[in-house]
Amino acid sequence: MATAAATSASEPEAESTAGPKADREEDEVKAARTRRKVLSRAVAAATYKTMGPGWDQQEEGVSESDGDEYAMASSAESSPGEYEWEYDEEEEKNQLEIERLEEQLSINVYDYNCHVDLIRLLRLEGELTKVRMARQKMSEIFPLTEELWLEWLHDEISMAQDGLDREHVYDLFEKAVKDYICPNIWLEYGQYSVGGIGQKGGLEKVRSVFERALSSVGLHMTKGLALWEAYREFESAIVEAARLEKVHSLFRRQLAIPLYDMEATFAEYEEWSEDPVPESVIQNYNKALQQLEKYKPYEEALLQAEAPRLSEYQAYIDFEMKIGDPARIQLIFERALVENCLVPDLWIRYSQYLDRQLKVKDLVLSVHNRAVRNCPWTVALWSRYLLAMERHGVDHQVISVTFEKALNAGFIQATDYVEIWQAYLDYLRRRVDFKQDSSKELEELRAAFTRALEYLKQEVEERFNESGDPSCVIMQNWARIEARLCNNMQKARELWDSIMTRGNAKYANMWLEYYNLERAHGDTQHCRKALHRAVQCTSDYPEHVCEVLLTMERTEGSLEDWDIAVQKTETRLARVNEQRMKAAEKEAALVQQEEEKAEQRKRARAEKKALKKKKKTRGPEKRGADEDDEREWGDDEEEQPSKRRRVENSIPAAGETQNVEVAAGLAGKCATVDVEPPSKQKEKAASLKRDMPKVLHDSSKDSITVFVSNLPYSMQEPDVKLRPLFEACGEVVQIRPIFSNRGDFRGYCYVEFKEEKSALQALEMDRKSVEGRPMFVSPCVDKSKNPDFKVFRYSTSLEKHKLFISGLPFSCTKEELEEICKAHGTVKDLRLVTNRAGKPKGLAYVEYENESQASQAVMKMDGMTIKENVIKVAISNPPQRKVPEKPETRKAAGGPMLLPQTYGARGKGRTQLSLLPRALQRPSAAAPQAENGPAAAPAVATPAATEAPKMSNADFAKLFLRK
């Protein structure tokens, strides 16, 4: 090859020598530059397989003349500078992208896709040293997929020359088989080890690899067959008379396992064996065939389904768990994790099985380690890993390093950091021998508690704007340890003082926890002091704290202590009751005001309704009584509740009504036609829409009619614009848009088809975008016959694969947001929330392919800045849609009419808790129960039912303490 290159390069070299010196120097520069471009691309594809592991050193040692020869040989028919601009542009683009990816990884080393892209570009550019470093760095952080490992192994195998290189490849294979269960990697490992059979211990190495491969994936029903056959072929190639039994053994072992295409293996054994197949082998073979039939439905379900096939694997795992074969259970878990490695629940279930059943140290710790590498954001996996390491006696230093990795994993919630700190502190506490007054382990535990509190305050609160530990659980545990195990009540009291100063002094349960600790390990004086402070500070259940104080003084205190306690408790309860009565009176006054406002609104609506009815009777066309009963298309009675729009403000005032009537009376008397201004033309168009004759509803056509809603209110001529859209489903008889009294389009219409199948096909157009809004297409339902019919388009339950994004800038487009979200997974759907006018509200819903991608996106995108707006990202969990309360349910049997829920001008407040005391809410007597509910109430209510009895402070206290 070198000779041919030299021959082909001799003529151009001679020509360049004959030219001027400047041309010669320019040609040399161009040739050297072209050599670098060729080496960066051609060598990456060809030299990997031909030149061995030292090609990069060879490249450094190549002289410039050799480079010219290589450049000329690679461009036999074209000059080196012909494609120079292409190489320059492409190389510059790749180098810039490599620098960007390296910078991004320096900021966030857990960006999986960034690692993959960097390795791909470095491999394309032929940067051997850098691509090795990039692969090594990625493999230390993440488990690599089968494709990434095979690519890495093939590159290294093609460059391996001597024994040291072969050992390096062996080490890579050992790392590869630990990440995931990969039959193809085991097969490559076995075949590669065959190439070293001539070295010392080569035969034992091959057999060891194949035996381990069979232990790992030999039970794989669809892919295990290839390993058995490769192992048999190897043994058959080196077979001797003394080693025939080895091949027999492999055949018999394989035939005892249920595998696909095992009938062909049995036939091959019969043909290969000179003796008849033993009866025991036939029995094991038939038993394996029967087992195969049981497994086939689950294997076929996996073959027919599409990845990641989580539900199919879950069913398969349940089946294997019932049978109870540990080897097969482990195999099916490993197979499921290959495609579902980002599902934390699957890792938890697998590790829990290993912890409780197999309890093999190396296997258990390996699975826990792989789990946290695949799902580092899941705190439960880290906690279980720490417990497993402690359970199997791992060195303390290793456990501490693992804990530090957990702190840097990037959890999603502030409470996750509290949980991991608790797990680590529990571990440190179990190491301490509290029989000694002081020890190294005890000092390490106290230092860890101190660091935990500082970490939660400085790191977690700054990131999440919350402590994650509002009840100070970690500090409480520390105080218990100091009091119970270290007999250090002074330190425990200091900790409890700190707990109370962090906003917990108003809770009775916190004071009672402190009191119980003092009772068990302190003294009476401090117990009394704690309860006196509790009486003054508690705001949720002061009666309970007062009762505890009085009980203690009754059994242990002196008369003076008793008097002081009674005086303090009475004063405190009197003040509390006074505050509650004022709050109750204020709430009752507000309720009465709202009730009066509701009554005023009711009268106003009645007056408007009477005015509207009076206006209709004055019109030129009077309806008969029978015609009034007819239901018309577009009437309010036909509107679905979720699509209804308020029209109170659309009724003209009295003066406007008179003007309309006068204009109607003068119509026809004026024969002249004047040019009207645009505003007049708009009013005239609206009046024409109002005067359009309404089409009577024919309920027999419901099956061929669909209800279309959520259309833009600004749509002009909806029937004209929607007709081409629905004619794709079939022949359209009529499109009837609905307008308000002012002639404005109300955003919905009815589409009537000629055939029923066309209407059914039109339902599939639901959610189709029309002028930037999703169009809703629903069946046409007579609501007078089906009052409960309602179609709500969006889910109101927790959707783990969907994100809710808030705080978006109004200028952010769907394309821009989709580009940002695609960096963290496959985006199946993205919806920007808009108001009725189609303007953005700064909210969006993003649906990913699976839960793991959504979890990753939350972790990476929450707090991101988009166009100077800091967005918030969370898993979609919309509130339940409120169902309108029926009028008949407002009145409780045996009691007065319940107050209607009324809200202010801004709707509901943040809290839905009633501030009215339960004593005032509770009816005076329980209603008698009938078979299917409360019995009927008496016709006349007694005065006792309407007037609440007067109660003393003690009565109030009992009522408030009642659960």
N, C-alpha and C positions, 0 to 999 in steps of 0.2 A: 504493500500500500504506500509506504514511504517512497519507494523507487518510482512508482507511477506518478506520485505527486511531484517528485523532483523533475521527471521527464516533461510533464505537462507544464511545469512552471518555468522551464529553461528559456523558451522563446520570449514570453513577456518580460522575463528578467533581463534578457539581452537587449530588448527594445528600450527598457527603462534606462539601461546603462548608456545607450547611445545618445539619449536626450541630454538637455542642459542639466546643470546641478540642481536648480530650483525645482524642475519637474521631477527629478529623481527623489528629492526629499519629500515632495508632496505625495508621490506614489507610495513611498515608504510609510508615511503617516496614514494614508488611506488603507494600505494593506494591513498595517497593525490594528487599525480600528476595526476593519472587517473581520480580522482574526478573532478579536474579542467577541464580536457578535455571533460568529459561527460557533465558537466554543460554548457560549452561553446557552445556545439552543440545540445544536446538533449533538454536542457532547452529552447533554442531559438525556437525550433519547437514545443515542447509539453507544457512546463511550461507556455508559454504565455497564453495558453487557460485554464489552470487548477489552477495555484497557485496565480493569482491575481497580483495587482500592487506592492505588497511588497516583491516580490520574491528576489529582489536584496539584501534587508535588511536581509531576511531570510538566504540568501547564506552567508552573512557575519557572521551571528550568528550560523551557523551550526558547531557543534563540529567535531573534527577530527575523532572520532569514528563513528559519523553519516555519515561522508564522506566515511569512509571505508565500511560501510554497503551499502551506495548508489553505490559505485564502485563495490562491490561484486555482488549486485543485477543486475547491468547492464551487468555483464559478468558472467552469470550463468554457461556457458559451457566452458569458456576460462579464463585463468589467466589474471589479470589486465595488466601485462607487455607484453602480446603477441602483442598488437597493439600500444605499447607505442612509438615505433620509428616512426610509421605512424603519430600519433597525434603530436609528437614533430616537425616533419618535416613540417606538414601542418600548425600548429599553428605558427611556426617561419616564414614560408613564408607569411602567412596572416598578421602577426604583422609588418613585414618589408614593406609589401605593404601599410598597414594603415599609417605607419610613412611617407612613401614616398608621399602618397596622402595628408596628413596633411601639410607636408612641401610645397608641390606644391600649396595648397590653401593659405598658408601664403604669397606666392609670388603673386599669381593671384587669388583673391577671386571670379572672374567672370568666372572661368572654370566650365561650367555646368556639363560636363561628369565626372569631378573629384569629384564633390559633389555626383553624383549618385553612383559611384563606392565605395566611402567611406561609404555611408549609407548601401550599400549591404554587404560589408565586416564586418562592425560593427554589423549588424543584424545577420550575420552568426556566429560571435564570441559570441553573447549573451551579448554584452556590452550595457545594457539598457540605462544607464545614458548618455553614449557617443552618442548612436544612436539618442536619443531625442535631444541632443544639435546639432548634425549634421543636423537633419531634420529642427530644428528651424532656424538654421543659413542659410540653403539653402532657406527656405520659405521667409526669410526676403529679400533675394537678387533676387530670381527668383520666378515666378509663378510655381506651381507644376502641373504636369499633372494628369489626372484622376487616372491613375494606381498608381502613387506615393502617392496620397492622400488616396486612398482606402486601400493601404497597411498600411499606418500610422494609419488610423482610425480603421482598424480591429485589429491591435496590441493593441491600447489603449482601445478599447471596451472590448477585452478579459481580460484586467487587471483591468477594472473599477469595484469597489465593492460598495463604499458608495456614498452619495450624492455629495460630493466634487469632486470625480472622474467623476461622471456623468456631472457635470457642466464643468469640464475640456474638456470632449469629446464634449459637446455642443459648446464650444468655438472653438474647432478644426473644427467642421462642418461649423461654421459661416465663418471661414477663407477659408475653402475649396470651398464653393459655390461662393466666390468672385473672385477667380482666373479665372476660365473658366465656361462656361455653361455646366454642367454635369448632365444629367438626372439620371444616376446611383447613384451619390452622394446624390442627393435630395431624391431618393427612400430609400437609406440607412438611411438618416437623419430622414425621416418620420417613418420608421420602428423602428429605435432606440428610438425615442421619445415615441412611443407606450409603450415601456417597463417602462417608468416612469410615466404612467398614474395614478398610485396609490399615487404619491406624491402630495403635495399641488400645485394646478394650473396645474396638469398634462394634463387634458383634453383640457384646453385652449392652452397649449403648443403644443399638437399634431395638433390641428386644425390650429393653426397659422403657423406651419411648412408646412403643406399640402397646405394651401392657398398661401403661398409664393412660394412654388414649382410650383403650377399651374400658378401663375403669371409669373414665370421665364421660364418654359419649357412646360407649358400645351398646347401651340400651336404647339409643335414639332410634325410634322405629322407622324413620324415613331416611336418615343420613348415616346411621351406624353401619349399614351394610358395606359401604366403601372401605371403611377401616378394617373390617374383618377380612375382606378380600385382599387388601393390600398386604396385610400381615401374612396371610396364607401364601400369597405369591412370593413374598420374600423367603419364607421358610421352604417353599417348594424349590426355589432356585438354588438354595445351598443344601438341599436335602442329601442325606447319606443313609445308608442302610440302618445305622443306629439311631437316626433322627426321624424316621418315618412316624414314630409315635407322636412327635410334636405336631405334625399336620393333622393326624387323626384327632388329637386333643382339641385343636382349633375348630375343626368341623363339628365335633360333638358339643363343644361349648356354645358355638353359634346357633346350632339347631335347637338348643334348649331355651333360646331367648325369642320372644315374639318380635319378628322383624318383617317388614314388607319384602315380598318376593322370596320368602324362605322356601317355597316349593322348589324353585330353581336351584337353591343351594343344596337341598336334599338330593335332587337328581344328580347334581354335580358330584356329591359325595359317593353316591352309588356307583357312578361311572369311574371315579378315581380309585376307590377302594377295591382291592383284589378280593377281599373277603366279604361275605354278606354283612350288612349293617346289623349290629347287635340289637337285641330286642329292647334293652334299656334305652338305647338312643332313640328308637322308634317311639317308645312311650313318651319320652321327654319332648320329642318333636310334635307328637299329637297334642300333648298338653299345651305346648307353646302356640299351636294353631288355634286352640280354643281360646287362649288368652288374647290372641290377636283379634279375634272377632269381637271381644268385649271392648278393646281399645279402638277399633276402627271408627266407630261413630265420632269419637272425639278428634281423632286424627283427620278424618274427612271434613269435620267442621272447621278445623284450622286451615286445611287446604282451600276450602271454598271461601273463607272470610278474607278480608283485607286487613293489612297491618294497621294498628298494633294488636288487634284481636284479643283485647284484654278480657272481655266477657267469656270468650271461648276458653282461654287459658284458665280463668277462674273456675269454670265448670270442670275442666280437666284436673285441676289441683284438688278440688273437692272430691272427685272420684278416686284419685290416688290416695288421698288422706284416709278414705274409708277402708281401702285395701291395706294400707299401713306398711308398704315396702319402703324402707328408708332410702335405698338407692334410687328407686323410681320417683319418689317424692322430691328428692334433691334435684334429679334431672329435670322434672317438669317445671320446678321453680326456676332453674337456670335458663331453660328455654323461654319461659315467659319473660324473664328479665332482659333477655337480649333485645326484645322489641318494646319493652315497657320499663326501661331502666330509669325513667324519670317519674315513676309512680311511687311515692313514699310508702303508701299503704301496703304495696306488694313486698317491699323490702322489710317492712316491720313484721309482716306475717311470716316471711321466710326466716328472719333472724329469731323470731319468737319460737318457731318450731325447732330450730337448731339449739337454742338455749335450753329448752325444756325437754327435748327428746334425745338428740344425738350427744350433745355436750362434749364434742371433740374440740379441743382448744384451737388447733391450727385452722380447722374449718370454720369454727364460729367466729374467730377474730378476723379471718379473711373476708367473710361475708359482711361483717359489720364495717370493716374498712372500706370495702367496695360500695356499701350503701351510702356512707357519708361523702364519698367521692362523687357519686352520681347525683345525690340530692343534698348538697351542703346546706341548703336553706332550711332544712327540716330539723328542728331542735330535738324532736323525739328520737331521731336516729342517733344523734350525738349523745344524748343521755343514756340510751341503751348501750352504746359503744363503751362509754365510761364504766358502766356497771359490768359489762362482759369482761373488760380488761381487769377490773378489780376481782371479779369472780374467779378468773383463771390465773391470778397471781402475777400479773404483768408488773414490771419494775415501775416504781413511783415516778421516776424521771420521764418515762415514756408516757405515762398517763397525764402528767403535767403538760407535756408538749402537745398531746392530743387535745387537751382542754384549750390551750392557746390557739390551736387551729380552729376550734369551734367558735371562739370569740371573733375570729376574722372571717367566718363563713358568710356573714351578711344575712342575718335573719330578717324576716318580714315584719315582725311585731316586737314592740318593746317588752312584752311579757315573755317572749322567748328567751331573752337574755337573763331575766330573773330565773327562769326554769333551769337554764344550763348552769348558772351560778349555784343554785340550790343543789343540783346533782353533784357538783364538784365539792361544795362545802360539806355535804353529807359524807362523801368519800374521805375527806380530810378528817372529819370528826371520828370516823370509825378507825382511823389510824392511831388516835391518841389513847394513851394509857392514863386515865384520870386518877389512878391510885397514886401517881406521883404528883407532887406539888407543882413541878415545872419540868417541861421537857421540850425538845426541839420540835416535836410534832404539834404540841399545844401552841407554841409561839407561831408556827407556820399557819395553824388554823386561825388564830387571832389576826395575823397579818392578812390572810385571805379575806376574812370578814371586812376588815377595813378597806382593802382594795376593792371589794365588791360594791360597797356603798359609794366609794368615790367613782367607780366606773359607771354605775347606774346614774349618778348625778351628772357627771361630765360628758360621758359618751352617749348614753342612751337618751337622756333628756334633750340634749342638743339636736339629736337626729330625729326623734319622734315627737318632740314637744310634749312628752309625758314621761313619767318616771317608770311606768310599767309595774311598780310595786307601791301603789297608793296606801295599802294597809301595812306597809313596812314588815312584810313577812320575814324577810331575811334578818332584819334587826330583832324581831321577836324571837326567832330561833337562837340568835346569838345570846339574847338576854336569858333564855331558858337554859342554855348550856352553862353560862356563867353562874346562874343561881343553883341549878340542880347538880351539875357535875363538877363545877369548880368551887362551889360554896363562896362565891364572890358576889354578894347581894349589892355591894356598893356599885360595881360596874353594871349590874342588871338595872338598878334604879336610874343610873345615868342614861342608859339606853332607852328606858321607858320614858324618861323626860324628853328625850329627843324625838321619840315616836309621837308623843302628844303635841309637841310644838309643830309638827308637820301636818296639822289639820285634822288630827284624829281625836281631839279632846271632846268633840261634840257627840261622839258615839258611845253609847252605854256599854256595848260589848267590849270595846277596847279597855275601858276602865275596869270592868269586871274581870277581864283576862289578867290585867296587872294586879288586881286585888287577890285573885286566886294564887298568883305567884308569890305574893307577899304572905298569904296565909300559909302556904306550904313551906316556904324557905326564909321568910322574914320574921317580923314581930308585929304585935298588936298595934303599937303606936303608928307604925307606917301604914298598916291596913286602914286605921281610922283616918289618917291624913289623906290617903288616896280616895276614900269614899267621900270625905268632905269636899275635896276638889271635884269629884265626879258630880255631886249634887249641884254644884254651882255651874259646871260647864256643859253637862249633858243636855242635848236638845231633842233627841229622838224619843227616848223612853226614860224621862226623869223619874217617873213613878217607880219603876223597877229599881233604880239605883237607891232611891229613898227607902224602899222596903228592905233592901239588903243592909243599909246602914242601921236601920232600926232593929233588924234582927240581930245584928252583931252586938249592938249596945244592950239589947235585952238579955243576951246570954253571957256577955263578958264585961260590959261597961259598968261604971259607977252611976249613981243617981245624977251626979253633975253631968256626966257624959250623955246620959239619956235625955236630960233636959235640953242640952245644947243641940242634940240630934233632932229632937222633936221640933224645936223652934226653927232650925234651919230647913227641915223638910217641909213644914207647914208654910213658911214664907216662900220657899221656892215653888211649891205646888200652887199656891194662891196666885203667884205671878204668872205661872204657866197657864193656868186656867183662864186668867184675865186676858192673856194674849190670844188664847184660842177662841174665846168668846168674841173678841173684837174681830178676829179673822172670819169667824162664822157669820157675824152680822154683816160684815163687808161683802162677803160672798153672797149672802142672801139678798142684799140690796142690789148687787150686780145682776143676780138672776132675775129679780123683779124688773129691773130696768130692761133687760133683754126681752123679757116676756112682754112688756109694754110695747117695745119697739116691734116685736114680731106681730103683735095685735094690730099696730098701726099699719104695718106693711100688708097685713091680710086685708084690712079695710080698703087700703089704697088699690090693691089688686082687684077687689070686688067692684070698686067704683069704676076702674078702667074697663073691666069686663062688661059692666052695664053700659058704659059709654060706647064701647065697641059694638055691642048688640044693638043699641039705639041707632048708631050710625048705619048699620047694615039694613035696618028696617026702613030708613029714609031713602035708600038707594032706589034707582029706577026699576031694578028687577028684584021683586020680592019672592022669597022662597016659601013654599008650602011646608006644612009640618012634616010630611013624609020625606020631602027632599032634604030637610035639615038633618034627618037621621042617616042619610047616605054618607058613607065615608069616601073621601076624595083623595086622589094621589096628591101628596105634598102637604096635606093637613097636618097639624101638630100631633094628632092622635096616631098618625102613621109613622112618626119619627121614632127612631130607636133612641133610648135614653142617653147612650154614650155619644150620640151624634147631635143631640138637641142643642139649640143655641137660644140664648135669652133674647126675647123680642119686646120686653116691656118698654124700652126706650124708643122702639121703632113706631109706637102708636102716636099719631099726630095730636097736638094739643087742640083745645076747643076752637081757638081762633083759626088754626090751620084747617080744621075740619070744615068750618064755614067757608073758607076760601076755596077749598076743594069742591064743596057743593055748588058754590056760585059759579066756579069755572065749568062744572059739569052742566049747570043749567044754561049757561051761555054758549055751550058747544053747539055748533051747527048754525048759529045765527051770524057768525062772522065768516064771510066767504073769501076774504082776502088772505093771501099767504105772505107772511113776512119772514125775512131771514132772521133766525133767532141766534143769540150768542151760544157758545159751547155749553155753558152751564144749563141754559134752558133746554138745549138738545139732550143733555144727559138726563134732565128731569123728565123730558118727554119720553125718552127710551125707557126710563124706569116705570113711568105710568103705563106704557104699552105692555110691559111685562106684568104689571099688576092687573091689567085688564084682560090678560090672556085667559081664555076659558079653561077651567080646571077639568081634568078628565076623571070621571068617576072610577073608583077602584073596583076592579073585578078580581075577587079572591080566587077565582078559578084559574087565573093566569100566574099565580105565585110560582108554579113549578117551572115556568119558562121565563121568569124575571129574576134579575139579580139587583142587589142594593149596593151602590158604589158610593164610598165616602172617603173622607180625608183628602179631598181634592183642593187645589189652591182656590182661595176665595176670589183672587184676582183674575181667574180664568174667564176669558171672553168667549161667548158662544160655545158653551160646554158641549152641546149636542153635536155641533159640527166637528169639534176637535176630538171627541171620544168615539165617534162613529167608525173611522178607519181602524181604530185600535180594537174594537170589539167585533168588527166584521170578519176579523181573522178567525173567530170562533164559530161563525155561522151567520145566517141572514138575520139582520137586526130589523125588527118591526118598528120600534120607536124608542127614543131616548128622552126621558122627561126630567130635566133639571129642576131643582126646587129653589125658588127665590123668596126673599123676605118681603114684608109689606112695603118696604122702600124700593124693592126691585133689585136688591143685591143678591148675588149668587151665594147660597148657603153651604157650598162645599160638598154636596151630595146629590145623587140623581138615581133614577131607576132605568134600567136597560131591559127592554122586552125583546125576546128572540122569537123566532118562528117555531123552533124545535127545542125540546127539553135537553137534548144532548149538547146543544150549543150553550145553554145556560150552565150546565155542569162543567163544560170546558172553560167557560169564562171564569169560574171560581178559581181556576189554576193561575189566573192573572193577579191574584191577591199579592200585595206588596210590590207590584210593579211600579217603578218610578215614573211619575208624571209631573213634569215641570218642577223637578227637585223635591217632590214629596212622595212617600210611598202610598199608593192607591190601595184602599181596602175594598175587597169584593166579597160580599156576604150573600147568603141565601135570602130571598124575600120572604119574610115571615109576618103573619098577621098577629100583631102584638095583643089585640083584644082576646085572641084565643090562646096565645102563648105569652103571657105577661112576663115570665121569667127568662125569656130568651135574651141572651146577650152574648156578643162576641167581643172579647177583649184580646187585642192582638199581641200583647207583649207579656212575657212571663213575669210572675210575681213571686218566684221562689229562688233559692240560692242556685246560681249557675256558675259552677267552678271553672268552666272553660270560657267564660265571658267576663270582660272588664268594664267597669264604669269609670269614665274619665271626666273630671270636672276641672274648672279653671282654665279652659282653653281660650285663647284669644278669638274674638269674633271673626277675625280675618283668616283664621286657619281653615284651609279647604280639606275636603275629604281625601284628596290625593296626597297632600302633604302629611296628614296624620297617618294614612296607610303606609307611606314610605317609612315613617318612624317606627310603626308597630311591626312591620315586616322583618325588622332586624332581630326580633326576638321569637319568631315562629311564623307559622303559616296562618295568615289572616283569612278566615272563611267569610266573614261579613263585617262591615263597619257602617255604623249609622250615626250621623250627626243629628242631634235633637234640635228641632226648630219650633218656633211658635206658629200660630195660625197664619201669620203673614209670610211664613217661610224664612224668617230671619233666625240666625243661629243663636242658641242660648248658652254657648260655651260648654256644652255637655256632649258626650259621645258614648256609644256602646261598641265594643270591639270583641268579636267572637273569634277565638283561636281554635285550632284543630283538636287540642286536648287540654287537660287540666295542667299538665306540667309546663306547657308553653305559656299558659296564662299566669302561672305562679312565677315563672322566670320574668315575664314582662312586668308584673307588679313590682318585683324586687329591683329591676333595672330602671323602670320609668317613673316610679313614684318620686315626686320632688323634682322632676326634670323641668328645665326652663325652655319654653317655646315662645319665641317672640316676646321676651321679657315677662312672660306669664309663667308662674310656678304652678304646674298642674298636680292634681291629686289622682292617684290611680288605686282602685280597689276592686276586689272580686264583686261581680254584679250580684246584688241581693236586694231587689226592689221591694218596697213595702206592699203588703196585701191590699188589693183594690177594695175600697169600701163599698159595701152593698147597701143601697138605700133602705132605711128602716121602714117597715110597713106601718101604716097608721094604727092598725088594730093591735100591734104589739106594744104600743106606747102606754097602754093602760094595763096595769097589773091587776090581776084578779084579786078582789077583796081589798083593794087599796085605792087611793086617789089617782087621778091622772098624773103620769110622770111628766116632769118638766121636759120640754123639747130641748134638743141640743142646739144652742144658738151660739154663734161666734161673732166676733167683732168684724170691722171692715177689712181686716187683714187676714181673716180666716182663723184657723186653729192656732193656739199657742204652742210652745214647745212641749209643754207637759199636758197630758190628758188626765192627771190625777186631780180629783176633786178636793178642794180645800175645806169643804163642809165636813164637820165631824161626823163620824159614823153614827153617833147617837141620834143626830138629827136626820140622817138619811134612812135609818132603819125604821120600818113601819112598826106601829104600836103592837100589833098582834100578828102572828104568822097566819098566812092564808091556809084554809083547809085544803088538803090535796084530794083531787079526784083521781080516777084511774089513769088518765093520760095527761094530767096536768093539774093546775090549781082549779079548785071548784069555783062556781059562780059566786060573785060578791053579793051581799045583801043590797036591797034597793036603797035603803037609807043608812047613811053612815052615822055612827054615834059620835057625840061630841068628843069622846076620848080619842077617837081616831084622828081628829083634826088638830087637837091641842096637845102639845107635848107636856108631860108632867114636869113640875119643878124638881130639880135635882141638886143635891149638895156637892161639895168638892170631892168628897169620898166616892159618891156615885159616879162622878165624871172620871175619877181615876180608875175605877173598876172597868168602866166602859172602854176607856182608851187602852187598857192593858189586855182587853179581851182579844184573842186571836181569831 
